[in-house]
C-alpha cells in the first residue's frame, strides 16, 4: 500500500452520516448548576455543535418529573420548550424522595433502551450520548457491536474514564461554546 501522507484511521467521516443525540438532562443540568448562577444551558446549540455537518435523525432528551404536577410546573414548561425546538422529550414519572433529596429513577434505563432499539432498527450510524454516567458503558458497547459508532460528551466534573474508553469519540463539554450568560432581569431565549 502506498502512503497517503495522512493519518490512517479505522473510521472515515461522511457528511451523510445519520446521527441521533441522546441527552441525559439531569446529568448535564447538575453540572451547569455548579457553574455561575447566571449560566444558561443551550441544548439546541449543543446539539448543533456535536452534530456538525452530519444529518440529524433525532434528538432525545431524557428526564424525570413528579407524578402529580400542574400545568405551571417549571419542569413541564421546560420540557414543552424543548419539544418546540424539535427535541423528543421522554420524561419518566419517576422522581422519588429519598434520604432528604429527590432522585430520579428509570431515566438511564429508558435512555439505554431507546439507544439500543434505534441501533438495532438501523435508524442511525452514529449515536451521541450526552452524559458522563458510567451506567451507559454496557449500552455503548452493545450499540457498537451492532455496527454503530458512539460519541460521548460530558463535563469534566462528571468525566468517567470507563465511559471515555468505551466511546469512539469523546468530547469535553467544558471546551464547547454552547452555554451563555444571562441577566436575571432579562429572560430572552430558552433557559434550561
Secondary structure by P-SEA (a helix, b strand, c coil): ccccccccccbbbbccbbbbbbbaaaaaaaaaaaccccccccaaaaaaaaaccccccbbbbbbccccccccccaaaaaaaaaaaaccbbbbbccccccccbbbbcaaaaaaaaaaaaaaaaccccbbbbccccccaaaaaaaaaaabbbbbbbbccccccaaaaaaccccccccccccbbbbbccccccccc
